[in-house]
Every structure is written in structure tokens, then in C-alpha cells.
Amino acid sequence: MRLAEKDILDIESLSVERIKNILDTAEGLKEISTRPIKKVPTLRGKTIIHFFYEPSTRTRTSFEIAAKRLSADTVSISASTSSIAKGETLVDTAKNLEAMNPDAIVIRHRAAGAPHMLARLVRASVINAGDGMHAHPSQALLDMMTVREKKGRLAGLKIAIIGDITHSRVARSNIVGFVKMGAEVILAGPPTMIPMGVETLGARVGYHVQEAIKDADVIMVLRIQKERQQALVFPSEREYAQCYGLTEEKLAGVKEDVLIMHPGPINRGVEIAPEVAEGPYSVILEQVTNGVAIRMALFYLLLGGAR
């Protein structure tokens, strides 16, 4: 079954059935990464462009690995080494890329809505790899895959998201995704990092960490997005770590089978203690593994058949 949409731009535009389809497909494709020869010919002859305006390690690498495991031809472009550095606009870049007839473009951009504009300008499928503070759909999908893999379900679970909610596109996509799939989402963090009106997305706000993680099935920790802040909205990293950092002490009394997640990169000792990040509850590396499977599924569903 292929996706009806040409693009993957956000979680809001995906129905519950399509999210389940993506997760099921990713579970089936995950096995490919365990083979001695990690490649299938599914997308042979397809061309995928990875266009990243912002720094990235996990997302960029996993998209590239996912495309190559499906035998697609890939081209990677960074803003610093492209004509963007010479003053070319995104519109002109899009038109030039379109003239080269790619089948898909993966884009990460600092401006919210940039992937949506690109999708209107090109015939190729566009996958949003993160746009400003707006959305990061593939991250939310891999997070949902990891939770469903460990818990067997999403509906009825309590998901606690801790940290810089205001500046996090991961938080927004995960709130929408988990709520859509029937989970309860509670947020916690400094009041200056909780956006006004976030309850309209379906989440509940509880500013104290212990309150949020009590009886939680999943605890998702977010880093402080300093690069998106005009000025620091908390006194110091030391105070943040004391009040909101996830430590072994704060985990006393949580569920024995709780999952601890982090989208990365991790600032050890700030939002999460090293012993927690590497502890028995952590599924952080499983998230990275599932990121390749989810992105393989997106390529497969968008490009796997004749459109």
C-alpha cells in the first residue's frame, strides 16, 4: 500500500490509518538492516536529494543510509556549500533541482513552512526533515515506532515530555502524533519554555517534573534549543539541571517498565544525567536504529511504485 500524499510534511496531515501503515511498513523493513548485505533493489533508478540548511547528524545520516539500503541514488547538499551561500533563493534552488528530475527531496530548513513551499514548486516528493520550530514528522514516527515496539500499543499510554517545549519541533510533532494515536501527553518544564495555548494540541501541562513522570509509561526528554532562543529564558544550566534535569533521584517511584527517550543530541548533565541516558530504562539508541527503518518506509511508500 502506497501513501496517497505526494509529500510528508507534518504529522497533522497523516491519518491514523496512514500512520499505522508507515509503522507497519517500517517494522517489515527493519530486518534488512540486520542482513550481512544490507541492500535491496526496491528503489534502483530513483534519485533522492538530501538538502540540509541546518546541521544534523542522526537525521541526515539515517535518511542517507535509508535511501542507500533501498538502492536509490543519493545526492547530499549543504547550504554552506551550495549557491544559497552566494545569495540564491530557495525558490530558485527549487526550480534548479526540479530541472534535474529528482524523485524525492529531503529538506531541513531553519524557516517554518519551507518544505511546504518547496512541495508546491516541485513534482518530486518532499520529506520534511525539520523546519524551524514547526515540525519534524519522521522523528515523531520513529518515536511512535519505538514505543509501539516496546509496549505493543500506543493507545492508553501516558507520555511525559520534559524540557524546552516552546522551541522544539520534535515536541510539537510528538504531541500531535501520540494524541492522534490515543495516548495521553503531559508536558513539564520551566514556565518560560511552555508555549501558551499548547493545550489546544491535546496535551496537558504540569510544570513539575515529578508530577509529570508519575505513572508515565514513557518519559521523553528534550534538550534546551539555545540556537533558537534570542536570549536564555532560564537563569543557568546548573539551575535547570537541578530543577528539570532527569536524574536517578527523580526516577524514584516511576513505573518499572518506563521508557526513557531523547531525540538527540544529548547534553549530558543538563537535561539528562549520563547514568539515566545509559541506564536500563533508556531506549535512546533504539530510537536511532528505528530512524533508519522509518525513513526507509517513507521512501518505499512514496517512491516504491509507479506514480
C-alpha positions as CSV (number, residue, x, y, z in Angstrom):
1,M,0.0,0.0,0.0
2,R,1.4,3.4,-1.0
3,L,0.8,6.7,0.6
4,A,-1.9,8.8,-1.2
5,E,0.0,12.0,-0.5
6,K,3.0,13.1,-2.6
7,D,4.8,14.5,0.4
8,I,5.5,14.0,4.1
9,L,5.4,17.5,5.6
10,D,3.9,17.1,9.1
11,I,2.0,14.7,11.4
12,E,-1.2,16.7,11.2
13,S,-1.8,15.7,7.6
14,L,-1.4,12.0,8.3
15,S,-4.5,10.0,9.3
16,V,-4.4,7.3,11.9
17,E,-4.6,4.6,9.2
18,R,-1.6,6.1,7.3
19,I,0.5,6.4,10.5
20,K,-0.2,2.7,11.2
21,N,0.7,1.9,7.6
22,I,4.0,3.7,7.9
23,L,4.8,2.0,11.3
24,D,3.9,-1.5,9.9
25,T,6.0,-1.0,6.8
26,A,9.0,0.2,8.9
27,E,8.7,-2.9,11.1
28,G,8.9,-5.1,8.0
29,L,11.8,-3.2,6.5
30,K,13.8,-3.1,9.7
31,E,15.0,-6.6,9.1
32,I,17.0,-5.5,6.1
33,S,19.4,-3.6,8.3
34,T,20.4,-6.9,10.1
35,R,21.4,-8.8,7.0
36,P,25.1,-9.3,6.0
37,I,24.3,-7.4,2.8
38,K,22.1,-4.5,3.8
39,K,20.6,-3.6,0.5
40,V,17.5,-4.4,-1.6
41,P,16.8,-3.2,-5.2
42,T,13.5,-1.6,-4.4
43,L,14.4,2.0,-5.4
44,R,17.0,1.2,-8.0
45,G,17.0,4.0,-10.6
46,K,15.3,6.5,-8.2
47,T,17.2,9.7,-7.3
48,I,16.9,11.3,-3.8
49,I,18.4,14.7,-2.9
50,H,19.2,15.5,0.7
51,F,19.2,19.3,1.2
52,F,20.1,20.4,4.7
53,Y,20.2,24.1,5.6
54,E,20.9,23.2,9.3
55,P,23.5,21.0,11.0
56,S,22.4,17.4,11.5
57,T,24.0,14.1,12.4
58,R,21.3,11.4,13.1
59,T,18.6,12.7,10.8
60,R,20.8,13.3,7.8
61,T,22.8,10.1,8.2
62,S,19.8,7.9,8.7
63,F,18.0,9.4,5.7
64,E,21.1,8.7,3.5
65,I,21.5,5.2,4.9
66,A,17.8,4.5,4.4
67,A,17.9,5.6,0.7
68,K,21.1,3.6,0.0
69,R,19.7,0.4,1.6
70,L,16.8,0.7,-0.9
71,S,19.4,1.1,-3.7
72,A,18.4,4.7,-4.6
73,D,21.0,7.1,-6.0
74,T,21.6,9.9,-3.5
75,V,23.0,13.5,-3.6
76,S,23.7,15.5,-0.4
77,I,23.7,19.3,-0.4
78,S,24.5,21.7,2.4
79,A,23.5,25.3,2.4
80,S,27.1,26.4,3.2
81,T,28.5,24.6,0.1
82,S,25.6,25.4,-2.3
83,S,24.6,28.5,-4.2
84,I,22.5,29.6,-1.2
85,A,25.8,30.9,0.2
86,K,26.0,33.1,-3.0
87,G,22.6,34.6,-2.4
88,E,20.3,32.2,-4.4
89,T,16.8,32.0,-3.0
90,L,15.0,28.8,-2.0
91,V,12.6,29.3,-4.9
92,D,15.4,29.4,-7.5
93,T,17.2,26.5,-5.8
94,A,13.9,24.5,-6.1
95,K,13.5,25.3,-9.7
96,N,17.1,24.2,-10.5
97,L,16.6,21.0,-8.6
98,E,13.3,20.3,-10.3
99,A,15.1,20.7,-13.7
100,M,17.3,17.7,-12.7
101,N,14.2,15.5,-12.3
102,P,14.8,14.0,-8.8
103,D,12.2,11.6,-7.4
104,A,12.4,12.9,-3.8
105,I,13.9,15.8,-1.9
106,V,14.6,15.6,1.8
107,I,14.9,19.1,3.3
108,R,15.8,20.6,6.7
109,H,15.4,24.3,6.9
110,R,15.5,26.9,9.7
111,A,12.3,28.6,8.5
112,A,9.0,27.1,9.4
113,G,7.0,26.2,6.2
114,A,10.0,26.0,3.9
115,P,9.3,22.3,3.0
116,H,5.6,23.2,2.3
117,M,6.7,25.9,-0.1
118,L,9.1,23.6,-1.8
119,A,6.4,20.9,-2.2
120,R,4.3,23.3,-4.1
121,L,7.2,24.1,-6.5
122,V,8.4,20.7,-7.5
123,R,6.9,17.5,-8.8
124,A,9.2,15.4,-6.7
125,S,8.1,14.1,-3.3
126,V,9.2,16.3,-0.5
127,I,10.0,15.0,3.0
128,N,10.3,17.5,5.9
129,A,13.4,16.6,7.9
130,G,12.7,19.5,10.3
131,D,11.5,23.1,9.7
132,G,12.2,25.7,12.2
133,M,10.2,25.2,15.4
134,H,7.3,23.8,13.4
135,A,7.5,20.1,12.6
136,H,9.8,17.0,12.5
137,P,7.4,14.2,11.3
138,S,9.9,11.4,10.7
139,Q,11.2,11.9,14.3
140,A,7.7,11.6,15.7
141,L,7.1,8.5,13.6
142,L,10.3,6.8,14.8
143,D,9.4,7.7,18.4
144,M,6.0,6.1,17.9
145,M,7.5,3.1,16.3
146,T,9.9,2.6,19.3
147,V,7.1,2.9,21.9
148,R,4.8,0.6,20.0
149,E,7.7,-1.9,19.6
150,K,8.4,-1.9,23.3
151,K,4.8,-1.6,24.7
152,G,2.8,-3.3,22.0
153,R,0.4,-0.4,21.7
154,L,0.1,3.4,21.7
155,A,-3.5,3.9,22.8
156,G,-3.9,4.4,26.5
157,L,-0.3,5.1,27.3
158,K,0.9,8.2,29.3
159,I,3.7,10.1,27.6
160,A,5.6,12.7,29.6
161,I,7.6,15.2,27.6
162,I,10.1,17.2,29.6
163,G,12.1,20.3,28.7
164,D,12.1,23.1,26.1
165,I,8.7,22.6,24.6
166,T,8.5,26.1,23.1
167,H,11.4,25.8,20.7
168,S,11.1,22.1,19.9
169,R,9.6,20.9,16.6
170,V,10.0,17.4,17.9
171,A,7.7,18.1,20.9
172,R,5.0,19.5,18.6
173,S,5.1,16.6,16.2
174,N,5.1,14.1,19.0
175,I,2.2,15.8,20.9
176,V,0.1,15.6,17.7
177,G,1.2,12.1,16.8
178,F,0.7,10.4,20.2
179,V,-2.6,12.2,20.9
180,K,-3.8,11.2,17.5
181,M,-2.9,7.6,18.3
182,G,-4.9,7.6,21.5
183,A,-2.1,8.3,24.1
184,E,-2.2,10.9,26.9
185,V,0.5,13.5,26.7
186,I,1.7,15.6,29.7
187,L,4.3,18.4,29.4
188,A,6.7,19.8,32.0
189,G,9.4,22.3,32.0
190,P,10.2,25.9,33.0
191,P,7.1,28.1,32.5
192,T,9.2,30.2,30.1
193,M,9.6,27.1,27.9
194,I,6.0,26.1,27.8
195,P,4.2,27.9,24.9
196,M,0.8,29.5,25.6
197,G,-2.1,27.6,24.1
198,V,-0.2,24.3,23.7
199,E,-3.2,22.6,25.3
200,T,-5.1,23.1,22.1
201,L,-2.8,20.3,20.6
202,G,-4.3,17.9,23.1
203,A,-1.6,17.9,25.8
204,R,-1.9,18.6,29.5
205,V,0.6,20.9,31.2
206,G,2.2,20.1,34.6
207,Y,5.2,22.3,35.4
208,H,6.8,19.9,37.9
209,V,8.8,17.0,36.7
210,Q,7.8,14.6,39.4
211,E,4.2,15.3,38.8
212,A,4.6,14.7,35.0
213,I,6.6,11.4,35.2
214,K,4.4,9.9,37.9
215,D,2.8,6.8,36.4
216,A,4.2,7.7,33.0
217,D,4.8,4.8,30.5
218,V,7.2,6.9,28.5
219,I,9.4,9.9,29.5
220,M,10.8,11.9,26.6
221,V,13.5,14.4,27.5
222,L,14.3,17.4,25.2
223,R,17.4,19.4,25.1
224,I,17.5,23.2,25.5
225,Q,17.3,24.7,22.0
226,K,19.8,27.5,22.5
227,E,20.2,28.1,18.8
228,R,16.5,29.1,18.5
229,Q,16.4,31.4,21.6
230,Q,17.0,35.2,21.3
231,A,18.1,35.1,24.9
232,L,18.3,32.4,27.6
233,V,14.9,32.1,29.3
234,F,16.3,30.4,32.5
235,P,18.9,31.5,35.0
236,S,21.6,29.0,34.3
237,E,22.2,25.4,33.0
238,R,23.1,24.4,36.6
239,E,19.8,25.5,37.9
240,Y,18.0,24.0,35.0
241,A,19.7,20.6,35.7
242,Q,18.8,20.8,39.4
243,C,15.1,21.6,38.8
244,Y,14.3,19.9,35.4
245,G,17.1,17.5,34.6
246,L,16.2,13.9,34.6
247,T,18.3,12.1,37.3
248,E,18.2,8.8,39.1
249,E,16.8,10.5,42.2
250,K,13.8,12.0,40.2
251,L,13.1,8.5,38.8
252,A,12.5,7.0,42.2
253,G,9.0,5.6,42.2
254,V,8.4,5.6,38.4
255,K,7.0,2.5,36.7
256,E,9.4,-0.4,36.5
257,D,8.9,-0.7,32.7
258,V,9.1,3.0,31.9
259,L,10.8,4.0,28.7
260,I,13.2,7.0,28.6
261,M,13.7,8.6,25.2
262,H,15.7,11.5,23.8
263,P,15.7,12.8,20.2
264,G,19.3,13.9,20.5
265,P,21.8,15.4,20.6
266,I,22.1,14.9,24.3
267,N,23.6,17.5,26.7
268,R,24.8,15.2,29.4
269,G,24.4,16.5,32.9
270,V,21.9,19.2,31.8
271,E,18.6,17.8,30.7
272,I,19.5,14.2,31.5
273,A,22.1,12.5,33.7
274,P,24.6,10.2,32.0
275,E,23.6,7.3,34.1
276,V,20.0,7.7,33.1
277,A,20.8,8.1,29.4
278,E,22.7,4.8,29.5
279,G,20.5,3.1,32.2
280,P,18.1,0.2,31.9
281,Y,15.1,2.3,31.1
282,S,16.8,4.1,28.1
283,V,15.8,3.3,24.5
284,I,17.7,6.2,23.0
285,L,19.8,4.0,20.7
286,E,16.8,2.0,19.7
287,Q,15.3,5.3,18.5
288,V,18.3,5.8,16.3
289,T,18.0,2.3,14.9
290,N,14.3,2.8,14.2
291,G,15.0,6.1,12.5
292,V,16.6,4.2,9.6
293,A,13.6,1.9,9.3
294,I,11.1,4.7,9.4
295,R,12.9,6.6,6.7
296,M,13.2,3.5,4.6
297,A,9.4,3.1,5.0
298,L,8.7,6.7,3.9
299,F,10.9,6.3,0.7
300,Y,9.3,2.9,0.0
301,L,5.7,4.2,0.3
302,L,6.3,7.4,-1.6
303,L,8.5,6.0,-4.4
304,G,8.2,2.3,-4.3
305,G,5.5,2.1,-7.1
306,A,5.0,3.9,-10.3
307,R,3.3,7.2,-9.7
